[in-house]
Amino acid sequence: MGRRPEGKAEKLFKKFGKNVDSVISEVKESEKLAKLNIDQRVAELNKNRESLGNHFSNVSHNAKSQWQEAKPNFERAGQEFKKALNIFFTNRAYQ
């Protein structure tokens, strides 16, 4: 006694099962690829974060040093301006 020939429903379910297996396999492969892409992007973002942090530190340090160089000049200019105003108003008061 041999196997009975497959009916239409059996063929349909067999084909459907193969398609479901194929879709599951593709989803698993896509998941692996997406995880790999995410991991690469996270690594890239971390590298950029470190680079930007270093750049910001350098810019901040340079700005501080430039301010320290300019600060005495501003103070001196402010004192000179104050003297000029005092002279101006003192001379004006006598006129």
NUMARRO-627552 format. One record per residue (C-alpha): residue number from 1; residue in three letters; chain; x, y, z. Coordinates in pm, 1 decimal. Last residue first. Layout:
+-------+------+------+----------+----------+----------+
! nulum ! tinu ! kenu !        X !        Y !        Z !
+-------+------+------+----------+----------+----------+
!   NUM !  ALA !    A !        X !        Y !        Z !
...
+-------+------+------+----------+----------+----------+
***
This chain:
+-------+------+------+----------+----------+----------+
! nulum ! tinu ! kenu !        X !        Y !        Z !
+-------+------+------+----------+----------+----------+
!    95 !  GLN !    A !   3191.9 !  12664.3 !   3179.8 !
!    94 !  TYR !    A !   3327.3 !  12522.5 !   3502.4 !
!    93 !  ALA !    A !   3083.8 !  12226.9 !   3507.1 !
!    92 !  ARG !    A !   3178.5 !  12140.9 !   3150.8 !
!    91 !  ASN !    A !   3542.8 !  12102.4 !   3241.9 !
!    90 !  THR !    A !   3454.3 !  11859.2 !   3522.2 !
!    89 !  PHE !    A !   3208.1 !  11675.8 !   3296.2 !
!    88 !  PHE !    A !   3466.1 !  11621.5 !   3023.3 !
!    87 !  ILE !    A !   3746.0 !  11539.3 !   3264.0 !
!    86 !  ASN !    A !   3529.7 !  11283.2 !   3445.1 !
!    85 !  LEU !    A !   3415.8 !  11136.9 !   3113.8 !
!    84 !  ALA !    A !   3775.7 !  11106.8 !   2992.2 !
!    83 !  LYS !    A !   3883.6 !  10942.2 !   3317.4 !
!    82 !  LYS !    A !   3598.3 !  10688.9 !   3291.3 !
!    81 !  PHE !    A !   3696.4 !  10615.8 !   2930.8 !
!    80 !  GLU !    A !   4056.4 !  10559.8 !   3035.2 !
!    79 !  GLN !    A !   3945.2 !  10325.9 !   3313.9 !
!    78 !  GLY !    A !   3725.0 !  10132.3 !   3074.4 !
!    77 !  ALA !    A !   4008.8 !  10105.6 !   2821.7 !
!    76 !  ARG !    A !   4238.1 !   9970.6 !   3093.2 !
!    75 !  GLU !    A !   3980.0 !   9715.0 !   3198.9 !
!    74 !  PHE !    A !   3922.2 !   9615.0 !   2838.3 !
!    73 !  ASN !    A !   4296.8 !   9576.1 !   2783.1 !
!    72 !  PRO !    A !   4329.6 !   9372.2 !   3102.2 !
!    71 !  LYS !    A !   4051.1 !   9136.4 !   2981.6 !
!    70 !  ALA !    A !   4192.7 !   9075.2 !   2632.6 !
!    69 !  GLU !    A !   4460.6 !   8818.7 !   2725.8 !
!    68 !  GLN !    A !   4238.4 !   8640.3 !   2977.6 !
!    67 !  TRP !    A !   3959.9 !   8640.3 !   2719.1 !
!    66 !  GLN !    A !   4190.5 !   8479.1 !   2463.1 !
!    65 !  SER !    A !   4289.4 !   8213.6 !   2717.5 !
!    64 !  LYS !    A !   3928.2 !   8142.5 !   2801.6 !
!    63 !  ALA !    A !   3828.5 !   8125.1 !   2435.0 !
!    62 !  ASN !    A !   4114.8 !   7885.8 !   2360.2 !
!    61 !  HIS !    A !   4015.7 !   7656.6 !   2649.7 !
!    60 !  SER !    A !   3652.5 !   7654.0 !   2537.2 !
!    59 !  VAL !    A !   3750.5 !   7582.8 !   2177.6 !
!    58 !  ASN !    A !   3976.8 !   7296.8 !   2286.0 !
!    57 !  SER !    A !   3715.4 !   7150.3 !   2519.6 !
!    56 !  PHE !    A !   3450.8 !   7178.2 !   2246.6 !
!    55 !  HIS !    A !   3676.0 !   6996.8 !   1998.7 !
!    54 !  ASN !    A !   3744.3 !   6718.8 !   2247.9 !
!    53 !  GLY !    A !   3374.8 !   6676.9 !   2316.6 !
!    52 !  LEU !    A !   3299.9 !   6685.7 !   1944.3 !
!    51 !  SER !    A !   3548.9 !   6405.6 !   1880.9 !
!    50 !  GLU !    A !   3416.9 !   6198.4 !   2169.5 !
!    49 !  ARG !    A !   3059.2 !   6242.7 !   2050.4 !
!    48 !  ASN !    A !   3160.3 !   6159.3 !   1692.9 !
!    47 !  LYS !    A !   3315.5 !   5830.7 !   1809.2 !
!    46 !  ASN !    A !   3005.4 !   5752.4 !   2012.4 !
!    45 !  LEU !    A !   2787.9 !   5828.3 !   1709.3 !
!    44 !  GLU !    A !   2994.9 !   5595.0 !   1489.6 !
!    43 !  ALA !    A !   2973.6 !   5313.8 !   1746.4 !
!    42 !  VAL !    A !   2596.8 !   5365.2 !   1770.7 !
!    41 !  ARG !    A !   2569.3 !   5359.5 !   1390.0 !
!    40 !  GLN !    A !   2765.9 !   5034.5 !   1366.4 !
!    39 !  ASP !    A !   2553.1 !   4871.0 !   1636.7 !
!    38 !  ILE !    A !   2234.9 !   4987.6 !   1463.1 !
!    37 !  ASN !    A !   2351.3 !   4850.0 !   1127.9 !
!    36 !  LEU !    A !   2442.6 !   4513.9 !   1285.1 !
!    35 !  LYS !    A !   2109.0 !   4498.5 !   1464.4 !
!    34 !  ALA !    A !   1926.4 !   4578.7 !   1138.7 !
!    33 !  LEU !    A !   2118.9 !   4304.2 !    955.2 !
!    32 !  LYS !    A !   2040.4 !   4045.9 !   1222.7 !
!    31 !  GLU !    A !   1671.6 !   4146.8 !   1224.7 !
!    30 !  SER !    A !   1659.6 !   4132.0 !    845.4 !
!    29 !  GLU !    A !   1797.4 !   3776.4 !    856.6 !
!    28 !  LYS !    A !   1537.9 !   3674.2 !   1115.7 !
!    27 !  VAL !    A !   1260.4 !   3836.5 !    912.8 !
!    26 !  GLU !    A !   1380.3 !   3662.1 !    594.8 !
!    25 !  SER !    A !   1376.8 !   3321.5 !    769.9 !
!    24 !  ILE !    A !   1029.5 !   3384.8 !    908.8 !
!    23 !  VAL !    A !    908.2 !   3482.5 !    560.4 !
!    22 !  SER !    A !   1056.7 !   3166.3 !    406.4 !
!    21 !  ASP !    A !    903.4 !   2946.4 !    675.7 !
!    20 !  VAL !    A !    563.5 !   3109.7 !    614.2 !
!    19 !  ASN !    A !    602.4 !   3053.4 !    238.7 !
!    18 !  LYS !    A !    692.5 !   2687.4 !    294.1 !
!    17 !  GLY !    A !    389.4 !   2645.1 !    521.2 !
!    16 !  PHE !    A !    160.6 !   2805.1 !    260.1 !
!    15 !  LYS !    A !    290.7 !   2566.3 !     -6.7 !
!    14 !  LYS !    A !    220.8 !   2268.1 !    220.9 !
!    13 !  PHE !    A !   -120.0 !   2410.5 !    316.1 !
!    12 !  LEU !    A !   -216.5 !   2451.1 !    -51.4 !
!    11 !  LYS !    A !    -87.7 !   2106.5 !   -145.1 !
!    10 !  GLU !    A !   -284.9 !   1952.2 !    142.2 !
!     9 !  ALA !    A !   -597.5 !   2143.4 !     42.4 !
!     8 !  LYS !    A !   -569.6 !   2027.9 !   -318.1 !
!     7 !  GLY !    A !   -532.8 !   1662.2 !   -220.3 !
!     6 !  GLU !    A !   -210.6 !   1474.0 !   -201.8 !
!     5 !  PRO !    A !   -210.7 !   1123.6 !   -352.1 !
!     4 !  ARG !    A !   -244.9 !    848.1 !    -96.8 !
!     3 !  ARG !    A !     75.8 !    686.7 !     -3.1 !
!     2 !  GLY !    A !    139.1 !    335.2 !   -105.4 !
!     1 !  MET !    A !      0.0 !      0.0 !      0.0 !
+-------+------+------+----------+----------+----------+
***
